[in-house]
Amino acid sequence: MNQYCMICGRPIELEEYKPDPYEDEDDLPPKKKVSFCKICEAKIRSDSDKNKKEPKPM
């Protein structure tokens, strides 16, 4: 099953999940599926960092 980026349509390389035998699986939330390629994810993060509003001085 191929997965593609939701923004640019590039194929996404999925990393295999290897469970750690020392972690308790009941404490972990379910893993989210990747829906963006690394390039688009970096672009989204940089755009959101640029658009953060500075708090107004009192």
C-alpha positions as CSV (number, residue, x, y, z in Angstrom):
1,M,0.0,0.0,0.0
2,N,1.5,3.3,-1.1
3,Q,0.9,6.4,0.8
4,Y,1.3,9.9,-0.7
5,C,1.7,13.4,0.8
6,M,-1.5,15.3,1.2
7,I,0.0,18.5,-0.1
8,C,2.4,17.7,-2.9
9,G,1.5,14.1,-3.8
10,R,5.0,12.7,-3.4
11,P,5.2,9.1,-2.2
12,I,6.0,8.8,1.6
13,E,8.5,6.4,2.9
14,L,7.0,4.7,5.9
15,E,9.3,3.8,8.8
16,E,8.6,0.4,10.2
17,Y,7.4,0.4,13.8
18,K,9.5,-1.8,16.0
19,P,8.0,-2.2,19.5
20,D,10.4,-1.7,22.4
21,P,10.1,-4.8,24.7
22,Y,10.7,-2.6,27.7
23,E,7.9,-0.1,27.0
24,D,4.4,-0.7,28.4
25,E,2.0,-0.6,25.5
26,D,-1.0,0.4,27.7
27,D,0.6,3.8,28.5
28,L,1.2,4.9,24.9
29,P,-1.4,6.6,22.8
30,P,-2.0,5.1,19.3
31,K,0.5,6.1,16.6
32,K,-0.7,8.6,14.0
33,K,-0.3,7.7,10.4
34,V,2.1,10.0,8.5
35,S,0.2,12.1,5.9
36,F,2.9,14.7,4.9
37,C,6.3,14.2,3.4
38,K,9.3,15.5,5.3
39,I,9.7,18.5,3.0
40,C,6.1,19.7,3.4
41,E,6.2,19.0,7.1
42,A,9.3,21.2,7.5
43,K,7.6,23.9,5.4
44,I,4.4,23.8,7.6
45,R,6.5,24.0,10.8
46,S,8.6,27.0,9.5
47,D,5.4,28.8,8.4
48,S,3.8,28.3,11.8
49,D,6.9,29.5,13.6
50,K,7.0,32.7,11.5
51,N,3.3,33.4,12.0
52,K,3.2,33.0,15.8
53,K,1.9,36.2,17.5
54,E,4.1,37.8,20.1
55,P,2.3,38.5,23.4
56,K,1.3,42.1,23.9
57,P,3.1,44.0,26.7
58,M,0.9,45.0,29.5
